[in-house]
Amino acid sequence: MVTAITTTDTTNTYTTSIGGVNVTVRSNFSDKTATVEVEPKITGGALNVQG
């Protein structure tokens, strides 16, 4: 499920939720780099996962 896509003059940010994990990919056009961030969405315990 795509949660957000953000674009500026130099960056493109794509955020999605996969199996209770938020994945954010940022592409920087000016220096031609990309970063990937992975963040668990566990809120109250191992069995309480948002997805």
N, CA, C and O atoms as a CHARMM CRD file, in Angstrom:
* protein
*
  204
    1    1 MET  N      0.84000  -1.18300   0.00000 PROA 1      0.00000
    2    1 MET  CA     0.00000   0.00000   0.00000 PROA 1      0.00000
    3    1 MET  C      0.88100   1.24100   0.00000 PROA 1      0.00000
    4    1 MET  O      1.68000   1.43000   0.91700 PROA 1      0.00000
    5    2 VAL  N      0.74800   2.07000  -0.99300 PROA 2      0.00000
    6    2 VAL  CA     1.51200   3.31100  -1.06600 PROA 2      0.00000
    7    2 VAL  C      0.88700   4.30900  -0.11400 PROA 2      0.00000
    8    2 VAL  O     -0.32100   4.54200  -0.15000 PROA 2      0.00000
    9    3 THR  N      1.71300   4.90000   0.74200 PROA 3      0.00000
   10    3 THR  CA     1.19800   5.86700   1.69800 PROA 3      0.00000
   11    3 THR  C      1.53800   7.29100   1.32100 PROA 3      0.00000
   12    3 THR  O      0.80500   8.20800   1.69300 PROA 3      0.00000
   13    4 ALA  N      2.64100   7.51700   0.58300 PROA 4      0.00000
   14    4 ALA  CA     2.99300   8.88200   0.19400 PROA 4      0.00000
   15    4 ALA  C      4.00700   8.87800  -0.93200 PROA 4      0.00000
   16    4 ALA  O      4.90800   8.04000  -0.97600 PROA 4      0.00000
   17    5 ILE  N      3.84400   9.83600  -1.84900 PROA 5      0.00000
   18    5 ILE  CA     4.85600  10.11800  -2.86300 PROA 5      0.00000
   19    5 ILE  C      5.05700  11.62900  -2.85200 PROA 5      0.00000
   20    5 ILE  O      4.10900  12.39000  -3.04400 PROA 5      0.00000
   21    6 THR  N      6.30300  12.05900  -2.62500 PROA 6      0.00000
   22    6 THR  CA     6.61300  13.47900  -2.55800 PROA 6      0.00000
   23    6 THR  C      7.73500  13.78500  -3.53900 PROA 6      0.00000
   24    6 THR  O      8.72300  13.05400  -3.60900 PROA 6      0.00000
   25    7 THR  N      7.57900  14.87300  -4.30000 PROA 7      0.00000
   26    7 THR  CA     8.58600  15.23400  -5.29100 PROA 7      0.00000
   27    7 THR  C      8.92800  16.70800  -5.15700 PROA 7      0.00000
   28    7 THR  O      8.04000  17.54900  -5.01800 PROA 7      0.00000
   29    8 THR  N     10.23500  17.02200  -5.19900 PROA 8      0.00000
   30    8 THR  CA    10.69800  18.40700  -5.27200 PROA 8      0.00000
   31    8 THR  C     11.59400  18.53300  -6.49700 PROA 8      0.00000
   32    8 THR  O     11.67400  17.60800  -7.30600 PROA 8      0.00000
   33    9 ASP  N     12.27100  19.67300  -6.63700 PROA 9      0.00000
   34    9 ASP  CA    13.14800  19.87100  -7.79200 PROA 9      0.00000
   35    9 ASP  C     14.31300  18.89800  -7.80000 PROA 9      0.00000
   36    9 ASP  O     14.79100  18.51100  -8.86700 PROA 9      0.00000
   37   10 THR  N     14.78000  18.49400  -6.61200 PROA 10     0.00000
   38   10 THR  CA    15.98500  17.66000  -6.55900 PROA 10     0.00000
   39   10 THR  C     15.75700  16.30000  -5.93500 PROA 10     0.00000
   40   10 THR  O     16.63500  15.44200  -6.02500 PROA 10     0.00000
   41   11 THR  N     14.61300  16.06500  -5.30500 PROA 11     0.00000
   42   11 THR  CA    14.40700  14.78900  -4.62800 PROA 11     0.00000
   43   11 THR  C     13.05500  14.19100  -4.97800 PROA 11     0.00000
   44   11 THR  O     12.11700  14.89300  -5.35700 PROA 11     0.00000
   45   12 ASN  N     12.98300  12.87700  -4.84100 PROA 12     0.00000
   46   12 ASN  CA    11.74400  12.13500  -5.01900 PROA 12     0.00000
   47   12 ASN  C     11.64300  11.16800  -3.84300 PROA 12     0.00000
   48   12 ASN  O     12.54200  10.35200  -3.64000 PROA 12     0.00000
   49   13 THR  N     10.56900  11.24500  -3.07000 PROA 13     0.00000
   50   13 THR  CA    10.39200  10.39700  -1.89800 PROA 13     0.00000
   51   13 THR  C      9.17100   9.51500  -2.10800 PROA 13     0.00000
   52   13 THR  O      8.09200  10.00100  -2.44600 PROA 13     0.00000
   53   14 TYR  N      9.35200   8.21200  -1.90500 PROA 14     0.00000
   54   14 TYR  CA     8.29600   7.22000  -2.10300 PROA 14     0.00000
   55   14 TYR  C      8.19400   6.40600  -0.82600 PROA 14     0.00000
   56   14 TYR  O      9.16200   5.76700  -0.41700 PROA 14     0.00000
   57   15 THR  N      7.03100   6.42500  -0.19300 PROA 15     0.00000
   58   15 THR  CA     6.82400   5.69800   1.05300 PROA 15     0.00000
   59   15 THR  C      5.73900   4.65300   0.84300 PROA 15     0.00000
   60   15 THR  O      4.68300   4.94600   0.28200 PROA 15     0.00000
   61   16 THR  N      6.00200   3.44200   1.29400 PROA 16     0.00000
   62   16 THR  CA     5.02800   2.36500   1.16300 PROA 16     0.00000
   63   16 THR  C      5.02600   1.53200   2.43500 PROA 16     0.00000
   64   16 THR  O      5.98900   1.56400   3.20100 PROA 16     0.00000
   65   17 SER  N      3.96600   0.79800   2.66000 PROA 17     0.00000
   66   17 SER  CA     3.84900  -0.08100   3.81700 PROA 17     0.00000
   67   17 SER  C      3.76300  -1.51000   3.31500 PROA 17     0.00000
   68   17 SER  O      2.86600  -1.85800   2.54700 PROA 17     0.00000
   69   18 ILE  N      4.70900  -2.33900   3.75800 PROA 18     0.00000
   70   18 ILE  CA     4.75000  -3.73600   3.32600 PROA 18     0.00000
   71   18 ILE  C      4.73600  -4.61300   4.56700 PROA 18     0.00000
   72   18 ILE  O      5.70500  -4.62100   5.32500 PROA 18     0.00000
   73   19 GLY  N      3.66500  -5.34600   4.78600 PROA 19     0.00000
   74   19 GLY  CA     3.60000  -6.30200   5.88600 PROA 19     0.00000
   75   19 GLY  C      3.91100  -5.72300   7.25000 PROA 19     0.00000
   76   19 GLY  O      4.63200  -6.34200   8.03300 PROA 19     0.00000
   77   20 GLY  N      3.38400  -4.55200   7.54800 PROA 20     0.00000
   78   20 GLY  CA     3.62400  -3.94800   8.85300 PROA 20     0.00000
   79   20 GLY  C      4.94400  -3.22100   8.97000 PROA 20     0.00000
   80   20 GLY  O      5.36800  -2.88900  10.07700 PROA 20     0.00000
   81   21 VAL  N      5.60200  -2.96600   7.85100 PROA 21     0.00000
   82   21 VAL  CA     6.87500  -2.24200   7.85000 PROA 21     0.00000
   83   21 VAL  C      6.75100  -1.06800   6.89100 PROA 21     0.00000
   84   21 VAL  O      6.30000  -1.22600   5.75700 PROA 21     0.00000
   85   22 ASN  N      7.15700   0.11900   7.35700 PROA 22     0.00000
   86   22 ASN  CA     7.20600   1.28100   6.47800 PROA 22     0.00000
   87   22 ASN  C      8.53400   1.29500   5.74100 PROA 22     0.00000
   88   22 ASN  O      9.59000   1.17800   6.36300 PROA 22     0.00000
   89   23 VAL  N      8.49200   1.43800   4.42700 PROA 23     0.00000
   90   23 VAL  CA     9.70200   1.52500   3.61500 PROA 23     0.00000
   91   23 VAL  C      9.67900   2.87300   2.89500 PROA 23     0.00000
   92   23 VAL  O      8.72900   3.18700   2.17800 PROA 23     0.00000
   93   24 THR  N     10.73400   3.66500   3.09500 PROA 24     0.00000
   94   24 THR  CA    10.84900   4.96600   2.44800 PROA 24     0.00000
   95   24 THR  C     12.07500   4.96300   1.55000 PROA 24     0.00000
   96   24 THR  O     13.17400   4.62000   1.98700 PROA 24     0.00000
   97   25 VAL  N     11.88400   5.34600   0.29700 PROA 25     0.00000
   98   25 VAL  CA    12.98700   5.44800  -0.65900 PROA 25     0.00000
   99   25 VAL  C     13.09600   6.91000  -1.07300 PROA 25     0.00000
  100   25 VAL  O     12.12600   7.50600  -1.54100 PROA 25     0.00000
  101   26 ARG  N     14.28700   7.48200  -0.89500 PROA 26     0.00000
  102   26 ARG  CA    14.52700   8.86400  -1.30200 PROA 26     0.00000
  103   26 ARG  C     15.57700   8.87500  -2.40900 PROA 26     0.00000
  104   26 ARG  O     16.67400   8.34200  -2.24000 PROA 26     0.00000
  105   27 SER  N     15.23800   9.48000  -3.53000 PROA 27     0.00000
  106   27 SER  CA    16.18600   9.64700  -4.63100 PROA 27     0.00000
  107   27 SER  C     16.57200  11.11900  -4.70300 PROA 27     0.00000
  108   27 SER  O     15.71100  11.99800  -4.72900 PROA 27     0.00000
  109   28 ASN  N     17.88500  11.37800  -4.73400 PROA 28     0.00000
  110   28 ASN  CA    18.38100  12.74500  -4.84800 PROA 28     0.00000
  111   28 ASN  C     18.95900  12.91200  -6.24500 PROA 28     0.00000
  112   28 ASN  O     19.95400  12.27800  -6.59600 PROA 28     0.00000
  113   29 PHE  N     18.32500  13.77500  -7.04200 PROA 29     0.00000
  114   29 PHE  CA    18.74400  13.93000  -8.42800 PROA 29     0.00000
  115   29 PHE  C     20.01900  14.75000  -8.55500 PROA 29     0.00000
  116   29 PHE  O     20.76000  14.57700  -9.52300 PROA 29     0.00000
  117   30 SER  N     20.29500  15.64100  -7.60200 PROA 30     0.00000
  118   30 SER  CA    21.45400  16.52100  -7.73700 PROA 30     0.00000
  119   30 SER  C     22.76600  15.77800  -7.53400 PROA 30     0.00000
  120   30 SER  O     23.72900  16.03000  -8.25900 PROA 30     0.00000
  121   31 ASP  N     22.82800  14.86200  -6.55900 PROA 31     0.00000
  122   31 ASP  CA    24.07300  14.10700  -6.36300 PROA 31     0.00000
  123   31 ASP  C     23.92800  12.63300  -6.74200 PROA 31     0.00000
  124   31 ASP  O     24.82800  11.83200  -6.48900 PROA 31     0.00000
  125   32 LYS  N     22.79000  12.27500  -7.35200 PROA 32     0.00000
  126   32 LYS  CA    22.56300  10.92300  -7.89000 PROA 32     0.00000
  127   32 LYS  C     22.72300   9.84100  -6.83100 PROA 32     0.00000
  128   32 LYS  O     23.39200   8.83200  -7.05900 PROA 32     0.00000
  129   33 THR  N     22.10800  10.05600  -5.67400 PROA 33     0.00000
  130   33 THR  CA    22.12600   9.05900  -4.61100 PROA 33     0.00000
  131   33 THR  C     20.70000   8.65200  -4.27500 PROA 33     0.00000
  132   33 THR  O     19.73700   9.33600  -4.62200 PROA 33     0.00000
  133   34 ALA  N     20.59200   7.52400  -3.59300 PROA 34     0.00000
  134   34 ALA  CA    19.29700   7.05000  -3.11800 PROA 34     0.00000
  135   34 ALA  C     19.48100   6.47700  -1.72800 PROA 34     0.00000
  136   34 ALA  O     20.48400   5.81800  -1.45300 PROA 34     0.00000
  137   35 THR  N     18.52100   6.72300  -0.85200 PROA 35     0.00000
  138   35 THR  CA    18.55300   6.14200   0.48500 PROA 35     0.00000
  139   35 THR  C     17.27300   5.35800   0.69800 PROA 35     0.00000
  140   35 THR  O     16.21100   5.72100   0.19100 PROA 35     0.00000
  141   36 VAL  N     17.38700   4.28500   1.45200 PROA 36     0.00000
  142   36 VAL  CA    16.24100   3.44500   1.78600 PROA 36     0.00000
  143   36 VAL  C     16.15100   3.35900   3.29800 PROA 36     0.00000
  144   36 VAL  O     17.12900   3.00500   3.95800 PROA 36     0.00000
  145   37 GLU  N     14.99000   3.67700   3.85600 PROA 37     0.00000
  146   37 GLU  CA    14.76100   3.58100   5.29000 PROA 37     0.00000
  147   37 GLU  C     13.66700   2.55100   5.54000 PROA 37     0.00000
  148   37 GLU  O     12.64500   2.53900   4.85400 PROA 37     0.00000
  149   38 VAL  N     13.88800   1.69700   6.51800 PROA 38     0.00000
  150   38 VAL  CA    12.90700   0.67800   6.88600 PROA 38     0.00000
  151   38 VAL  C     12.55000   0.88900   8.34500 PROA 38     0.00000
  152   38 VAL  O     13.43200   0.93700   9.20300 PROA 38     0.00000
  153   39 GLU  N     11.26100   1.01600   8.63100 PROA 39     0.00000
  154   39 GLU  CA    10.80100   1.29800   9.98500 PROA 39     0.00000
  155   39 GLU  C      9.66900   0.34300  10.34600 PROA 39     0.00000
  156   39 GLU  O      8.63300   0.34500   9.68100 PROA 39     0.00000
  157   40 PRO  N      9.84400  -0.47400  11.38800 PROA 40     0.00000
  158   40 PRO  CA     8.75000  -1.35200  11.82400 PROA 40     0.00000
  159   40 PRO  C      7.56900  -0.53900  12.34100 PROA 40     0.00000
  160   40 PRO  O      7.75400   0.52900  12.92500 PROA 40     0.00000
  161   41 LYS  N      6.37000  -1.03900  12.12900 PROA 41     0.00000
  162   41 LYS  CA     5.16400  -0.35800  12.59500 PROA 41     0.00000
  163   41 LYS  C      4.54900  -1.07400  13.78400 PROA 41     0.00000
  164   41 LYS  O      3.32800  -1.04300  13.94300 PROA 41     0.00000
  165   42 ILE  N      5.33600  -1.70900  14.61300 PROA 42     0.00000
  166   42 ILE  CA     4.81400  -2.40900  15.78700 PROA 42     0.00000
  167   42 ILE  C      4.43900  -1.36700  16.83300 PROA 42     0.00000
  168   42 ILE  O      5.26800  -0.53900  17.20900 PROA 42     0.00000
  169   43 THR  N      3.19000  -1.40200  17.30600 PROA 43     0.00000
  170   43 THR  CA     2.71100  -0.34300  18.17800 PROA 43     0.00000
  171   43 THR  C      2.55800  -0.77400  19.62500 PROA 43     0.00000
  172   43 THR  O      2.78500   0.03800  20.52100 PROA 43     0.00000
  173   44 GLY  N      2.18400  -2.01300  19.89000 PROA 44     0.00000
  174   44 GLY  CA     1.93800  -2.37900  21.27400 PROA 44     0.00000
  175   44 GLY  C      2.52200  -3.70800  21.67300 PROA 44     0.00000
  176   44 GLY  O      2.51800  -4.05100  22.85500 PROA 44     0.00000
  177   45 GLY  N      3.02000  -4.45800  20.73200 PROA 45     0.00000
  178   45 GLY  CA     3.56100  -5.77300  21.02500 PROA 45     0.00000
  179   45 GLY  C      3.71400  -6.55500  19.74500 PROA 45     0.00000
  180   45 GLY  O      3.38000  -6.06800  18.66600 PROA 45     0.00000
  181   46 ALA  N      4.21400  -7.75300  19.86100 PROA 46     0.00000
  182   46 ALA  CA     4.52500  -8.54700  18.67700 PROA 46     0.00000
  183   46 ALA  C      3.27900  -8.89800  17.86700 PROA 46     0.00000
  184   46 ALA  O      3.36800  -9.11200  16.65900 PROA 46     0.00000
  185   47 LEU  N      2.12100  -8.95900  18.52100 PROA 47     0.00000
  186   47 LEU  CA     0.90800  -9.34500  17.80400 PROA 47     0.00000
  187   47 LEU  C      0.04400  -8.15400  17.42300 PROA 47     0.00000
  188   47 LEU  O     -0.98900  -8.31700  16.77200 PROA 47     0.00000
  189   48 ASN  N      0.45700  -6.96300  17.82200 PROA 48     0.00000
  190   48 ASN  CA    -0.31200  -5.76100  17.50500 PROA 48     0.00000
  191   48 ASN  C      0.45100  -4.97700  16.45400 PROA 48     0.00000
  192   48 ASN  O      1.21600  -4.07000  16.78100 PROA 48     0.00000
  193   49 VAL  N      0.24300  -5.32700  15.18500 PROA 49     0.00000
  194   49 VAL  CA     0.98700  -4.72200  14.09100 PROA 49     0.00000
  195   49 VAL  C      0.00000  -4.03100  13.17000 PROA 49     0.00000
  196   49 VAL  O     -0.99300  -4.62600  12.75100 PROA 49     0.00000
  197   50 GLN  N      0.27400  -2.77300  12.85600 PROA 50     0.00000
  198   50 GLN  CA    -0.55300  -2.05900  11.89000 PROA 50     0.00000
  199   50 GLN  C     -0.09300  -2.41400  10.49500 PROA 50     0.00000
  200   50 GLN  O      1.10300  -2.58600  10.25900 PROA 50     0.00000
  201   51 GLY  N     -1.03400  -2.52600   9.56200 PROA 51     0.00000
  202   51 GLY  CA    -0.61300  -2.86300   8.21000 PROA 51     0.00000
  203   51 GLY  C     -1.58900  -2.46600   7.16800 PROA 51     0.00000
  204   51 GLY  O     -1.35200  -2.69400   5.98200 PROA 51     0.00000
